[in-house]
Structures are given as structure tokens and as C-alpha cells.
Amino acid sequence: MTGKRCVIIFSARMKKITYSLNYRKPKNQYFDHDELVVCLRYYHSIGNGKYKVTKKSTGIKCKLEDWDTDWHKSNNRHPIKSSDPDYLEKNTLLKNLSVELHSHAKNIKVSNGVLNSKIPEGSLDMKWTNHKNNVRLVSPANKRNIDVIVVGTGLAGGSASATLAEQGYNVKAFCFQDSSRRAHSIAAQGGINAAKNYQGDGDSVYRLFYDTIKGGDYRSREANVYRLAEVSTSIIDQCVAQGVPFAREYGGLLDNRSFGGVLVSRTFYAKGQTGQQLLLGAYSAMNRQIARGKIKMYSRHEMMDIVIIDGKAKGIITRNLVTGEIESHSAHAVVLASGGYGNLFYLSTNAMGSNVSAAWKVHKKGAFFANPSFTQIHPTCIPVSGDYQSKLTLMSESLRNDGRIWVPKKLEDAKKIRNNILKPTDVPEDDRDYYLERRYPAFGNLVPRDVASRAAKERCDSGYGVNKTGEAVFLDFSSSIIRYGKEKALVKGLDVNDLNLIKSLGEDVIKAKYGNLFQMYEKIVDQDPYKTPMMIYPAVHYTMGGLWVDYNLMTTIPGCYAIGEANFSDHGANRLGASALMQGLADGYFVLPNTINDFLADDIKTGPIDNELPEFTQAKKSVEDSIEKLMKINGTKTVDYFHKKLGKIIWNNCGMSRNSVDLKSAIKEIQKLKKQFYSDLLIPGDQFSFNEPLAKALRVADFMELGELFALDALKRNESCGGHFREEFQTKEGEAMRNDEEFTFVSAWEYNKVIENSTLHKEKLLFDNVELKNRSYK
Amino acid sequence: MKLFLKIWRQKDSKEKGKIVNYEIDKISEDMSFLEMMDVLNEKIVLNGGDPVAFDHDCREGICGSCSMFINGEPHGPDRGVTTCQLHMRKFKDGDTIYIEPFRSRAFPIIKDLVVDRTAFDRIQQAGGYISINTSGNTLDANTIPIEKENADKAFDAATCIGCGACVATCKNSSAMLFVSAKVSQFSLLPQGKVEATDRVLNMVKQMDLEGFGNCTNTGACHVECPKGISLDYIAKLNTEYAKASLKK
């Protein structure tokens, strides 16, 4: 009997709905005659006696003096007093709304620690269309009253800002660079995929979807990937209409090339500067909206924290990098487009400023972080040359269209090359080991990045490396130069046996395709790659992991979205070449601007959000305190000292191949380093001025915490998949061994102050449309 | 190698700046110029000083952040490179190197070698775009065939990284090469023709408002441009401007 009673009380409390006034600033700043909007508060029980509150605006206004604060104590339970001329009407409306919410309440889903990916119903190819037809819309007149914050202005952030502003929202865009045009998307070289099938080589939306799922080693979400493939074609149309100068053929139509892991040509490009051209396209779209006053641009600003009010993201705290001022910015939704965290490794192809801080701060406030250890090590980068090295430079994957990768067959040749006794051009054809063509005849030099990187490491670890450090392989264009030269000579009716002529004709073709990359290589290495093969080695390039998002790209914090590299959703355990640009623009131009309406539809009556609410002042104070804490250490080591150390720990223990012993020791080492960081860090100057070391220190502090979670994630995934290679799980031939039975899930981590104790939530991945197979590129 | 550095130090936009001398040793010729600056800054910080502030980000010559005026030339003595791509092998042991910010009235100094180049953004906001919305149902990309030659020329113009070397090297602080690159990119493409008239007039007007000087065709900008943007585009800008002025 008692038991039953308990249940009844509990379930009654579970559906508790109350009225409240929507205060937008501290209560004592209001006057009696001020009007406020009445809200309904719905309490969800999430177990252990804890509740989550969902607030719903009713649009009904009431003066403070007419509000009955003790309404729940009176018998009639009406909150608006009779002093309000419309009190009867208003109270009836409120009652009706609460009844409506009550009956609706069982459909409101709370995260409750269980992940709901919100994948729409219907067949794979209809999910996105159905979803777009079903999401709520916001009228243009109401959009004018809604603010959206976008953090980061790369391809994802730039395109999202421009599109949201076009639609009528007031956008506040933030970047740490001096101009939104400098975000690191600008450095993407090779191209952007789209299922246009302009080449008539059998490409289709399904094939792009399938290649991406397979390339990601079956660790991404079917519905998201299909949507990505679906909108890919619109991206090309949109960018051409914007004036992005893609490469063209003589007939005036768009040209394509191939990338790793696929057997069709679906990559659109603008020489080796595709990212630059696409970003400048998004930048110009932003500029148009800045000129219209629809985007307010904050450059040289870094996001320091997110502000959450009543469980929803309502703003951010930033630091002005010129003056050091800590500022509060409010909005009805916050979109993170803050990129990846490859700089965790210190040396990577990311820009110097790329960092995890925005995403990490959101993680600490409740957003789950998914698959942190899924990192892409890109096979073709310029090798490390010394200890002073500050970053690594990528040589586009597109080079693998025409370059062949090899090391000498004989150990003594490799040794001679390392000691400068033998020139690579003097190694006879028979003594070269084109190891990718040997191991993977079907895909050859165009195997996916993870496979190519591991194969290079394997050769170098076996002693066949070709530069001073023994960590480099050759990328050789000589056969392509000859092949193209002959083709040109034939077309022009010249002597196909004149080797010098053919070489120079062939070099011209290569120059037209990859001129800027060859020049870049020459400037850095001081060798002419037309005459001698390039030296390359894998380097950290991209992070597939990121903030966990549902199908709407919303994180586990309502109103906080993550797009582009900052989220985890589309690339699984390995990203295919030319897909990052595709995803960034798909999210920013076409996905988020649709899905965010559904959330913002609740905010049409909310009105501007006061950035002096207690939640803002509190968040601001804690940011100031954390800066103060770093400044006060006054130790003896610079930020770079710690960043380099952290990078070494991660690269050596959590890099291209991992094992449980190293991963466990990495966690301990990072914990030790973190302690030293907080006791021996030296930051010059003060926090109220342009202070780059301080900005860096704040970023490295977050990298320290991420690093630990990164190693933990790699440790808990007892399988090899994509870029995550665990030495314990490999075949006799050294190929990765996936464990679909136990690990077909997304690891979504919930923050814990003690990172080692972070809670792992699993989002089971369901494959209804593709069969899980062993990836084979042989 | 050992180097003698003479670097412009200026606390903020209000205070007066001056050249300060530094000595630095054990610099490898494989280092990039900015890596040499990193080594210097590490040394300054460990000695309790304030490190030299400079803009930098991608360090591969594409973001356009880095902006040092080295021995009288923007991005230093090498051709076709940005400061971050300049390597120390271009210098000799015992060299003295002058390092200053990009100077122009339109680029106020923020600190040391960091300048404010938002004037460039404002010029772009005045018309450096094609006014189309993101609908997802624009024309199929291949319904707009573009002559390869024009597409290539538009691309060459579009490779401008907005670093401001052209302005820094110009004795008149003219931004004509920068503006001409954007105007030419769009005027060479059919998509850009619709708004061509207003675009060129508005962008040139904004350029003048920002305080950039006039062009006297010395060609220094082309020589120093890390992306080798051709002077032909300035001619193209002049033509476009003349055409537009007649129309209005």
C-alpha cells in the first residue's frame, strides 16, 4: 500500500507544471509597473530526486504589481490578480496552455544521460526531406527579434553566419583572427567532394554516402552521412553562383579529380587552394550581411565560456585579445564552429591559433564529447626537420593522383640516401618498393589516409626511411611527368622521343595542376620537386571526434549547436579526402539553418536577453578568476615548453598506433605535466593588454584536460578502426581488426572534474542500409 | 648563425614606438623567419621581458596574417613568399635585420608588429560579393559555362590573401592591387557582371575613405605581392571604374 502511494506522489511530481515570470535582469532592478512575460515551467524527473526544468514562454504579459506570488497557495490557483483589467481572459489562457503542455509532456524528451540522436523516420533517402517538411518554422518578422551567436568563421561558421543572417536572424559572429577571412579552412588544399556525376563515371548520392561510411570504417551515423551526400550537390551550385573560381575544362565546364578511398572523380577544386576560394566565398557572403547590419562581426575575440540559463545556451563570455577585456554576449542560441583540436599534438597541420577551448568549455558545462581519440594522421606532409619546428605543412592528397609513393627495396640504399651518398633519382626502378601499389593493388597510391599513413610508418619503422631522421618516404612525380609530356607532345605533333622536351612539357602540366604546392615545398625544403622526389611523412591533420550532436546538430545542451570539424558526426573513425570542406559547408549553408528554426520557434516572444543577468556575471567572474590564477603562478617555464611536452606525450603514446600500456602511462604523464603547468608556468605582462602568451596558456590549459580524455577514449576502445589503431587488435598482415559486435557505437563522454572518471555514454550505431564489411582496398 | 635584430617596439596604438636591438645566436638555416622570432620571444620571456607581438596563424603562406617589413621589404628579401614562408637560409651569419610593421595611415599599429587591417574588410563589405541567397536551388553549376582562360584569370586574381604587402611597400600606401584583385575576379565571371557597376564604384569609394593613397603605377606592389598578383588587374580596375563612372 505504502509503495503504491509513493509511486503516485512521485509520478504526480514528475509532471509538475508551474507558472513564473520571465525575469531578464536581477529582480530588484524592476519597477512595479514593468510588464513581464509569463512562462510555464515543466519539471522532468531525471532520477535520484533530481529535476530538469523546461521553460516555455506563453507570450502573455503581466505587470509585476498584478502578479500574485502566492498563487499556488490560493484555492483558485490563478496567478494574475484582479487588478489586471484582462485577468479573467489571461488566467483562462494560461490554464489552457498548461493543460495542453501537461498532455504533451510525455512526448518531451529529456536527455537523462541517454542519448537521443533524433534521427527522423522514413527510408534513408527520404529522412532529410521529411525532416525539413516537419520542423517548425519561424516567420521573417519574428526572426528579426532573435539573436544567434556563431563562434568561428571558417567554412562552417562563415556559411552559417551568412545564411542565418540572410534568413533574418541577428547574428553575432566571433573569431580570434584579425579578420574572418583568415580562419584555417583557408589552408585546405585539394578539393571538395560532390555527387554531381559530371564525369559520368557512375557516381551517385548513394555512392558518395557508401564511400564515406566505408571510409569512416563504419563508425558514423547513416542518416547524417546520407544527408551530407545529398546536399553536396547544392554546395557546388551555391559556390559557383557566388563566384568561386573552380577549375574548368576547355569546354567551360567544371573539372574534377580523384581522392583517396574512392574509384570515381568527384572532387571539385581550385588548384591547390580550394579551401581558400570556398572560404572567400563564405567570407563575401558574410560581408554582404555585415554591410546590411545583419551580422555583427567580432574579430580578435576568443570565446572563454558558455552561459546557460534555465538549462539553455543563452550566450558566451569572450576575451578581447587586443584590450584583454572580458565581455558578455547574449543570444537565443549559440553555434560552435570552432574547428578541430589537432594542436593537442603541438605539431600538426593546423594553424598556430587553432584550439579546443570553445568546445572544451561547452563540454565542461554539460555537452558530451564524442570519440575524442579519432584523429586523422595525414600521410603526405613535409617531414619534421628540427626541435624548433612550430608547425607542419601538408602536401595535398591530390598529389597522390599523380605522385607515386616509394622507399628503396634495399636497406643499404635507404642508409646511403639518408647519408647523402646516393641520390633518389639514381635508384633503379627495380630497386624501388612502391609499397602502396604492392600491398593494395586496387586502390594503389589512393588508399584512404589512415591506411597510407600506417603503411609509411611501417616502412620507416623497419628502417627504410629516407631523410636524416629516418622518418620520410618519397612521393615521386617522374613517371607522371613523362606520361603527361608524351601526351602533350602527341597533341602538339612534337618528337615523343626527345626526353628533355617531354620532361619540360610534362612539368608544365604538373605545374598547372599543383604549382602552388610545389612552390611551397621548394620554399620549405629547399629542393626542386620537379627534379627530385618529394619527401613526405604522416602528420596530425584533422580530428573526426568532437562535440556530440544529434541529427539537428544540437549538442546535449539545448540551444547549443556544433557544426563543421567541431562536431563528430559524419566521418566516423577516418575522414575521406575533400570531405571536410563538404561537411563544413553542408552544415553551415544547408543543415543548421533548417534545423535551428525548430528550436528558435520557442523564442519568438522571448525578446532580447539581458547580458547582465546573474548567470552572465557569474560566468564572467569565473573566467576572470581562471585568468588571474594563471597569471599568479609566475613560474619559470614558458607556455610552449608545456605545449611541446604535452604534444610529445600524445604523439608517442596516442599517435598512429596505440596500445593499452602506453595509453595508461600517457594518462599518468599528462596528470603530472598538468600539475607542473599550474605550479611552474610563466606568463609575461598583464591580462589587460595584447598578450599572446596568456592567450596560448589558456588554450594549453584546456588541451591538458582534453589530452587525458583523449587517451582514456583510446584506451576504452578495444578494437582497431580507421585512424584508431590498437596494436593488440590487428591481423597477421598488420591490417586493422574491427570489433563490430562490441564497439559499433559512438563514445560520448560526460565531463567529470576528475577526467579519468568521466562517464561514457554509448550511442549505438544502427546500419540498416549498408552491410558492415571488412574494409578492403586490395 | 648569429644575427643582430633591430625590431620596432610600440606598447600600444597611443604610445610612441622605437627600434630596439636584440642579439640572437644558434639560428639554424632551416628555420622559418617566424620560428626565429619564436626563439627570440622565448628568450625574452625567460629574461622577464615582454615578447615581440606579431600576427601569424597558418604558417603556410595562405591566411595572410603575418605582416613583417623586413629590411625595407614586406615579407623580406625572398620573392613569392609570406613572412612565415621566408627561411633563414636567405640570411647570412652576422647579418643585421630590421623588422618593422606594415606601415600605412590606414593600418594603425596595435602593438609592436601587429597592425589593424580591418580597412580591407570594410572595402570588401562595400561590394566584394555577389548578392545571392543560400536557397539550395540555384542553377546547376554547369549551366554557367565559363571560358577556361577567364576562369583561370579570375582564379589568379582570387588568390590574393589580403595581407597588405602591396599597401606597405607602396610609397603612396595605395590599395589598388588589393581592390583590383577582387573587382577583376568578379568582372571576369558572368555571375559577377550583374552588379559590376555598383561594385567597383563602391569599393573604390570605400578605399578612398579609408585613407589609402593613389596609384602612380610604380609596380612595387606586384614585385612584393606574395601571390604575384599582376598589374594587369589594376589596368582592369581602371577600365571597370571608367566604364562604371560613365554609366552613372
Interface residues (C-beta under 8 A of the other chain):
Chain A: S159 A162 T163 E166 Q177 D178 S179 S180 R181 R182 A183 H184 I186 A187 K196 Y198 V231 S234 I236 D237 Q238 C239 V240 A241 Q242 G243 P245 F246 A247 R248 E249 Y250 G251 G252 L253 L254 A270 K271 Q273 Q276 Q277 L280 Y283 S284 A285 N287 R288 I290 A291 M297 S299 V322 T349 A351 M352 G353 S385 G386 Y388 Q389 S390 K391 T393 L394 N516 Q519 M520 K523 I524 D526 Y589 F590 P593 T636 T638 D640 L682 P684 G685 S689 F690 E692 P693
Chain B: D12 S28 D30 M31 S32 L34 E35 D38 V39 E42 I44 V45 L46 G48 G49 D50 P51 A53 D55 H56 D57 C58 R59 E60 G61 I62 C63 G64 S65 D78 G80 V81 Q85 H87 R89 I110 K111 V114 D116 R117 T118 F120 D121 Q124 Q125 A126 G128 Y129 I130 S131 I132 N133 T134 G136 N137 T138 L139 D140 A141 N142 I144 P145 I146 E147 K148 A151 D152 A154 F155 A158 T159 I161 G162 Q185 F186 L189 Q191 G192
